[in-house]
């Protein structure tokens, strides 16, 4: 884990892809290839990797969002739609949820999964880049991004866009892997991440490299305090976070005033 980021636009021509440094323009393509590969086994691997605990993390995020009937929600990097499905129930017939992802394979998987679950009417899907949202200022009451921010090339730009599309009083929630806070947990977490996860990926998804990237991308993601500071820099007020599972995961929340 690091509290440093390499997301500044301008002269920097390299950025992290896991532990590897790649040309800035190449990261999106390589992340896309990862998710093209894992989309078919994404939900199964989530359950196996987290022992099902990811469902509790998402439930906490949904509760923290305090989404109400009639509100408009943008779910960035929404993948197979867990957050969108729950938000759809909360906003009701008069509300709207936009399930979005930059990756077509993941978005297609999410659309099909939500259709199978009978989620329709107040939900739409959009393939979009979180760094350049195609929505007007103040379009949404709530923006969420679950386990997706670490894969964004320019995180600061994405945070600024999240802030821009929120209504005054709207809130953003970022559910992401973070830095363990319990003494001794980091060592166990590293052993699991770099030994078990790639092997599990090879056995279940026939893709060891993508799950090694997963472990590396988590370590390169900003820690809790750094991400809170980045949110404040993007214009969010009342920025704070909640550590879950000893800090393995954190939920950050900020408001547009």
Secondary structure, 3 states (H helix, E strand, C coil): CCCCCCCCCCCCCEEEECCEEEEHHHHHHHHHHHHHHHHHHHHHHHHHHHCCCHHHHHHHHHHHHCCCCCCEEEEECCCCCHHHHHHHHHHCCCCEEEEEECCHHHHHHHHHHHHHCCCCCCEEEEECCCCCCCCCCCCEEEEEEECCHHHCCCHHHHHHHHHHCEEEEEEEEEEEECCCCCCCHHHHHHHHHHHHHHHHHHHHHCCHHHHHHHHHHHHHCCCHHHHHHHHHHCCCEEEEEEEEHHHCEEEEEEECC
